[in-house]
């Protein structure tokens, strides 16, 4: 009986290290596979919104989306059972994002006409922030010069944040405005969001509803804010957050950035995985 309990705890600890940490080969591989799956899912969501592509490859996109949804569902369940306090993960920011980005496909079975709800799957892109730490392992064999290496995170994170923001805003405008106002697909709506956020404003697409115009106004003001952000401050904050490169996470409070030789959590005091 004791052996069964020990084996169960050992399996639970192993899964926790693979899913929540990236200090092992299995953990790094898991993060890379998860990153590829998330990006593939976003591409499928965007392609589904293009009518001509959806008409021709709709069956393939639907099957692919079901496979990805099932994989995300399994991952969501494993994340719950591998932590000591599941409710902390369920009601955490990423826990809510994981749930909202997985549930639309299941809701589409019950509710007819929930196509717009499926656009919530674009929230999966926010999950990339959880595994951005894995990017430092990609291409490490070809190190750049010290100056380029220090500036690369600042440029990459800033551009990545803007890209994610444009995709989310474009998806929202696609849901609000629709094809009757020129927002015929998510890629076209993302194009409008990029043009508006960068304050270029070509005027080839414009929102026609009061809600869409309000969102557009907010995006324009946000665009000025993004342009005005001093890159030096952003870079300084990024460098501070990357001082500790350990990914050891606490199974109780799920906080990371512990030293590899740490025994107890810095935040809640609970014992870490050995």
C-alpha positions in Angstrom: 0.0 0.0 0.0 2.8 2.4 0.9 4.6 1.5 -2.4 1.5 2.5 -4.3 1.2 5.8 -2.5 4.9 6.5 -3.1 4.6 5.6 -6.8 1.5 7.8 -7.1 3.3 10.8 -5.4 6.4 10.2 -7.5 4.3 10.2 -10.7 2.6 13.3 -9.6 5.9 15.1 -8.9 7.3 14.0 -12.2 4.2 15.3 -14.1 4.4 18.6 -12.1 8.1 19.1 -13.1 7.3 18.3 -16.8 4.2 20.6 -17.0 5.1 23.5 -14.7 8.9 23.6 -15.0 11.5 23.6 -17.8 14.6 22.4 -15.9 14.5 18.9 -17.4 14.6 17.7 -21.0 11.1 16.4 -20.7 9.9 19.8 -19.4 11.7 21.7 -22.2 10.2 19.3 -24.8 6.7 19.7 -23.3 7.0 23.5 -23.5 8.2 23.4 -27.1 5.4 21.1 -28.1 2.8 23.2 -26.3 4.2 26.3 -27.9 3.9 24.8 -31.4 0.4 23.5 -30.6 -0.8 26.9 -29.4 0.5 28.7 -32.5 -1.0 26.0 -34.8 -4.3 26.5 -33.1 -4.3 30.2 -33.6 -3.5 29.7 -37.3 -6.4 27.3 -37.6 -8.8 29.8 -35.9 -7.7 32.6 -38.2 -8.1 30.4 -41.3 -11.6 29.3 -40.2 -12.7 33.0 -40.4 -11.7 33.2 -44.1 -14.8 32.0 -45.9 -13.1 30.7 -49.0 -10.5 28.6 -47.0 -13.2 27.4 -44.6 -15.4 26.2 -47.5 -12.6 24.2 -49.0 -10.8 22.9 -45.9 -13.5 23.1 -43.3 -13.5 19.4 -42.5 -9.7 19.3 -42.0 -9.8 22.5 -39.8 -12.6 21.0 -37.7 -10.8 17.7 -37.1 -7.5 19.5 -36.3 -9.3 21.8 -33.9 -10.9 18.8 -32.1 -7.6 17.1 -31.8 -6.0 20.3 -30.3 -9.0 20.9 -28.0 -8.7 17.3 -26.6 -5.0 17.8 -26.1 -5.6 21.1 -24.3 -8.3 19.4 -22.2 -5.9 16.6 -21.1 -3.3 19.2 -20.3 -5.8 21.3 -18.3 -6.8 18.2 -16.2 -3.2 17.3 -15.6 -2.4 20.8 -14.4 -5.3 20.5 -11.9 -4.3 17.1 -10.5 -0.6 17.8 -10.2 -0.9 20.7 -7.8 -1.7 20.5 -4.1 -4.4 23.2 -4.2 -6.2 22.8 -7.6 -8.5 25.8 -6.9 -5.6 28.1 -6.9 -4.8 27.1 -10.5 -8.4 27.0 -11.6 -9.1 30.6 -10.4 -5.7 31.9 -11.4 -5.3 34.2 -14.4 -3.8 31.4 -16.6 -6.2 28.9 -15.2 -9.2 31.0 -16.4 -7.5 31.6 -19.8 -6.9 27.9 -20.2 -10.5 27.2 -19.4 -12.0 29.9 -21.7 -9.7 28.9 -24.6 -10.7 25.2 -24.3 -14.5 25.3 -23.6 -15.8 27.0 -26.9 -15.4 23.9 -29.0 -17.5 21.9 -26.5 -20.1 24.7 -26.3 -20.4 24.7 -30.1 -21.9 21.1 -29.8 -24.7 22.3 -27.5 -25.4 25.8 -28.7 -26.2 26.3 -32.4 -24.8 29.5 -33.9 -21.9 29.8 -31.4 -19.4 30.6 -34.2 -18.5 33.9 -32.7 -18.0 32.2 -29.3 -15.4 30.0 -31.0 -13.3 33.2 -31.6 -12.5 33.0 -27.8 -10.0 30.3 -28.8 -7.7 33.2 -29.8 -7.2 33.7 -26.1 -4.9 30.6 -26.3 -2.3 33.0 -27.6 -2.0 34.5 -24.1 -0.8 31.1 -22.9 2.5 31.7 -24.8 3.5 34.1 -22.0 3.6 31.1 -19.6 6.2 29.4 -21.7 8.2 32.3 -23.1 11.1 31.1 -20.8 11.6 28.2 -23.1 12.8 30.5 -25.9 16.2 31.0 -24.3 16.9 27.3 -25.1 16.2 27.7 -28.8 19.4 28.5 -30.8 21.7 28.6 -27.8 24.4 27.0 -29.9 24.7 30.1 -32.0 25.1 32.9 -29.5 25.0 36.4 -30.6 27.3 39.2 -29.5 26.7 40.5 -26.0 25.2 43.8 -27.2 22.7 42.0 -29.5 21.9 39.5 -26.9 21.0 42.2 -24.4 18.8 44.0 -26.9 17.1 41.0 -28.4 14.7 40.3 -25.4 13.6 43.9 -25.4 12.8 44.0 -29.1 11.2 40.5 -29.2 9.0 40.9 -26.2 7.8 44.3 -27.2 7.0 43.2 -30.8 5.4 40.0 -29.5 3.2 41.9 -27.1 2.1 44.3 -29.9 1.4 41.3 -32.2 -0.7 39.5 -29.5 -2.6 42.7 -28.8 -3.4 43.3 -32.4 -4.7 39.7 -32.9 -6.9 40.1 -29.8 -8.2 43.5 -30.8 -8.7 42.4 -34.4 -10.7 39.3 -33.2 -12.9 41.6 -31.0 -13.6 43.9 -33.9 -14.4 41.0 -36.1 -17.0 39.9 -33.6 -18.4 43.4 -33.1 -18.5 44.8 -36.6 -18.8 41.8 -38.9 -18.4 41.6 -42.7 -21.1 44.3 -43.4 -18.6 46.9 -42.2 -15.6 45.5 -44.0 -14.3 43.2 -41.2 -14.7 40.1 -43.4 -12.2 37.9 -41.6 -9.9 37.9 -38.6 -6.7 38.5 -40.6 -8.3 41.6 -42.2 -9.5 42.8 -38.8 -6.0 42.2 -37.4 -4.7 44.3 -40.3 -7.1 47.1 -39.3 -5.9 46.8 -35.7 -2.3 47.1 -36.7 -3.0 50.2 -38.9 -5.0 51.8 -36.1 -2.7 50.9 -33.2 0.3 52.4 -35.1 -1.8 55.5 -35.8 -1.3 55.1 -39.5 -5.0 55.1 -40.3 -5.4 54.3 -44.0 -9.2 54.6 -43.8 -9.9 51.6 -46.1 -11.7 49.9 -43.2 -13.7 51.8 -40.6 -16.1 50.7 -37.8 -19.7 51.5 -38.4 -21.3 50.7 -35.0 -21.1 52.9 -31.9 -19.4 50.1 -29.9 -16.8 49.6 -32.7 -16.1 53.3 -32.9 -15.6 53.4 -29.1 -13.2 50.5 -29.3 -11.4 52.1 -32.2 -11.0 55.4 -30.2 -9.5 53.4 -27.3 -7.1 51.6 -29.7 -5.9 55.0 -31.1 -5.2 56.4 -27.7 -3.5 53.1 -26.7 -1.4 53.4 -29.8 0.1 56.7 -28.6 0.8 55.2 -25.2 2.6 52.2 -26.8 4.7 54.4 -29.0 5.6 56.7 -26.0 6.8 53.9 -23.8 10.5 54.3 -23.2 12.3 51.2 -24.4 14.9 51.7 -21.8 12.4 51.2 -18.9 10.9 48.1 -20.6 14.3 46.7 -21.2 15.3 47.3 -17.6 12.2 45.5 -16.3 12.8 42.6 -18.6 16.4 42.2 -17.5 15.3 42.2 -13.9 12.8 39.5 -14.5 15.4 37.3 -16.1 18.0 37.5 -13.4 16.9 34.1 -11.9 16.7 31.6 -14.8 15.4 28.8 -12.6 11.9 27.5 -13.5 11.3 25.4 -10.3 7.6 25.9 -9.4 5.8 25.4 -6.1 3.1 22.7 -6.3 1.1 24.6 -3.7 1.0 28.2 -4.8 2.5 27.7 -8.3 5.0 30.5 -7.9 8.2 30.0 -9.8 11.7 31.6 -9.9 13.1 29.5 -7.1 16.7 28.5 -7.0 17.4 24.9 -8.2 18.7 23.9 -4.7 15.7 25.5 -2.8 13.9 23.1 -0.5 11.0 25.3 0.6 8.9 27.9 -1.4 9.9 31.5 -1.0 6.3 32.6 -1.0 4.1 30.1 0.9 6.8 28.1 2.8 5.6 24.7 1.5 8.1 22.1 0.5 9.1 22.0 -3.1 9.5 19.0 -5.3 12.7 17.1 -4.8 
